[in-house]
Amino acid sequence: MSHGLNVSALCRVTNFETVRRILGKAGLQSVLGTIADRIAADADDVELAGASRDLIEVMLRAPDADAAAVRLKTMLGEMQACQRALGLAARLDFEIGAAWSPGGEGDGLRLLEAAEAALARAGNQGGLSVIDLSVADRSVDRLTLIAELPRAIAAGEMFLHYQPKINVRQQKVASAEALIRWQHPDRGLVLPGDFIAAAEESGQIADLTLWTLRRVIADQRALAASGYDLPLFLNISGMLLADTAFIEESCAIITAHPQAKLGFEITETAVIRDPESAIRHLQQFADHGVVLAIDDYGAGLSSLAYLKQLPAKELKIDKMFVTQLTSSHRDPLIVRSTIDLAHALEMEVTAEGVETPAALALLSVMGCDLVQGYLISRPVPFAALCAYLGEQEQLAETMSSRPVFLRSGSSWTRA
């Protein structure tokens, strides 16, 4: 529809750890599922987009900003009312971060990024924070960001969030992807889609990526010291695959830290820009022990001629195929054939954007190796990643002799 607002809302349980100890993991997930289903069922304009361990994501429509604000406040009240009706032994406290834009404008990723930015500051705004992407004076001035980037990197305003990848067969965390964030002193959280594009445009993407590489190596070392020796992946801009100076400095940093377990994610379109140079430089990374993953596979012009030449060990299926996996006739065929192709090329397959138990179950049947998405975990700070790994380790110990249950709609099925 061309009128009204599209709204993305992220509802987070702020006292997750406390409530989990009281209700138990299965009990808490059941309650979250019930609340999520109730919210979606109570209004025709609300759609449940996904849920993870402590987060419910919904999409809704509203005629204008005032109506959207009222709907979000009502949603907070509905979540509390649902809990009272269930007679729980512990109360779940929620915060909501939301973003909206005019219907038919913008894209879903930018809307979700804005909702994540709003969620990060909801605690300081009474539990509800909103970013209005339709307001012009809130738009980011790219020239200003370009001028401020060097200071931001030097001043420590950049930080990383990590999103885990789960091995489907082993049911444990196999690796995590690093995602860079910018906490601006005046603007607050700047969306990655804005400042990464600014960094590429201004030629500062190399400095930003080298900072990320050093931070990831330090975090990976800290993880290993805590008993979680996981590979950490970071994204490499396609522009850098032809930058010899960047390649040499990156390899020097990696050589200086031989114990680090690293992975680089690159898009297939980045290789197509300058295939000869890209393949040569990627082979240098592979020779230094870096695991290479092809990101967003299927989103661009896929080329089997280049795919078979890349020293990649992992292929990531773009989320646009995964999110429609259970509602489309063609997407399952594309995903299944991609999994078979990757396996034939001796690559593991990661499905991005896994948001429902039904999608996870279907991917498992198809032979997908790894999954990543809000059903598993949203991107979280490093400390939260460590806590998540500890929680998964404890769960593996306690559940080793018990059946695992997954939620599908309003019911629970045995996996």
Secondary structure as UniProt FT lines:
FT   STRAND          5..13
FT   TURN            14..15
FT   HELIX           16..23
FT   HELIX           25..41
FT   TURN            44..45
FT   STRAND          46..51
FT   STRAND          55..62
FT   HELIX           65..86
FT   STRAND          94..102
FT   TURN            103..104
FT   HELIX           108..120
FT   HELIX           122..124
FT   TURN            125..127
FT   STRAND          128..132
FT   TURN            133..134
FT   HELIX           136..138
FT   HELIX           142..154
FT   TURN            155..156
FT   STRAND          158..167
FT   TURN            168..171
FT   STRAND          172..184
FT   TURN            185..187
FT   STRAND          188..190
FT   HELIX           192..202
FT   HELIX           205..225
FT   TURN            226..227
FT   STRAND          232..235
FT   HELIX           238..242
FT   HELIX           244..255
FT   TURN            258..259
FT   STRAND          262..267
FT   HELIX           268..273
FT   HELIX           275..287
FT   TURN            288..289
FT   STRAND          291..297
FT   HELIX           304..307
FT   TURN            308..309
FT   STRAND          314..317
FT   HELIX           319..322
FT   TURN            323..327
FT   HELIX           330..344
FT   TURN            345..346
FT   STRAND          348..351
FT   HELIX           357..366
FT   STRAND          370..371
FT   TURN            374..376
FT   STRAND          380..381
FT   HELIX           382..399
FT   TURN            400..401
FT   STRAND          405..408
FT   TURN            409..410
FT   STRAND          411..414
//
